[in-house]
Amino acid sequence: MNLIERIEQEQLKKEIPRFAVGDTVRVHSRIREGDKERIQVFQGIVIAKKGHGINAAFTVRRLSYGEGIERTYRLHSPWIEKIEVERSAKVRRAKLYYLRGRKGKDAVLGRK
Amino acid sequence: METSMSMGLMGRKLGMTQIYDAEGNLVPVTVVGAEPNVVVRFEARRDGSKRAQIGFETVREKRLTKPMRGHFSKAGVTPRRFLREFTIAASEEWKPGQEVEVALFRPGQLVDVIGVSKGKGFQGVMKKHNFSGQGAAHGSKMHRRNGAIGCRSTPGRIFRNQGMPGHLGNARATVQDLRVVAVREEDRALLIRGSVPGARGGLVLVRTAIKGQPKPQEKPQGKGGKAQPARSSKK
């Protein structure tokens, strides 16, 4: 393994829960406000996973007061404290961008 | 004004990656691998400054000319592929045979990196000198040319440094004031923030920045976790 790969390996988190596109997850991320730090939880459906190794990222979508919110996280970022898988769903696509146009019941995925 | 020069070293650009710093920010870094360099010659000059010649990467003696063999045996070091010289501050002292390792640099320090930029071949003025070019459509028959290069009989000549097409790249290039993010002694590598001239595997020179002084590590402040540049006025 060359040095660059080794440097990247060191940056990776050891334990990451397995989750797939379509899963509903709770992402605990550390937020810094001034000098204070707190944990923010963002719950939603994973609609995309991108990249691998140190570049891995995923996008979580949720509906908040009728408005769709998407947040993209870097999987190995130290800002992410914890990822909990709430429920899994059966999906046939790697990217669930089609959920963007949907609201209410149409945006609910079938259980696995 | 006395420029404080100090020792530098040679290394090879291994490539780029990203690492998370202590605050969790993703920092782009270039990895420069540097096996220990060795001082081949050290001499004081009349003006009080000192010159150190360092060698990098061992090479078979057979590859060298006889004068070069003599040069290395005089210093008592094994033959090296590359030799470079640095001007050293009068206060510093080095001896031939002494090794120069990546530990020369500390994390947070600013360095200059010198390399040979990637060759781009014969390039037009748009790429080479950032000219704007002409219209792409609307009947324009001139797209990426240089346009006018001067006036008429006054001054009757083309000014020096007028941008013209020609060879681009494959030339010595220096990037100043790059921050050393990490020094990996066991891997004999430096992690330098940002990009560095040249292709992977290219020879680079790393020296203490001649202009920038190492700034104190920025403390997180202000809103949104973004470090603001220190400015006196402006609220």
HADDOCK unambig.tbl for C-alpha pairs under 7 A between the chains (distance, minus, plus):
assign (segid A and resid 4 and name CA) (segid B and resid 17 and name CA) 6.97 0.50 0.50
assign (segid A and resid 11 and name CA) (segid B and resid 19 and name CA) 6.63 0.50 0.50
assign (segid A and resid 32 and name CA) (segid B and resid 225 and name CA) 5.95 0.50 0.50
assign (segid A and resid 33 and name CA) (segid B and resid 223 and name CA) 6.34 0.50 0.50
assign (segid A and resid 33 and name CA) (segid B and resid 224 and name CA) 6.32 0.50 0.50
assign (segid A and resid 33 and name CA) (segid B and resid 225 and name CA) 6.75 0.50 0.50
assign (segid A and resid 34 and name CA) (segid B and resid 221 and name CA) 6.39 0.50 0.50
assign (segid A and resid 34 and name CA) (segid B and resid 222 and name CA) 5.95 0.50 0.50
assign (segid A and resid 34 and name CA) (segid B and resid 223 and name CA) 5.44 0.50 0.50
assign (segid A and resid 34 and name CA) (segid B and resid 225 and name CA) 6.88 0.50 0.50
assign (segid A and resid 77 and name CA) (segid B and resid 24 and name CA) 6.61 0.50 0.50
assign (segid A and resid 78 and name CA) (segid B and resid 24 and name CA) 5.34 0.50 0.50
assign (segid A and resid 79 and name CA) (segid B and resid 24 and name CA) 6.24 0.50 0.50
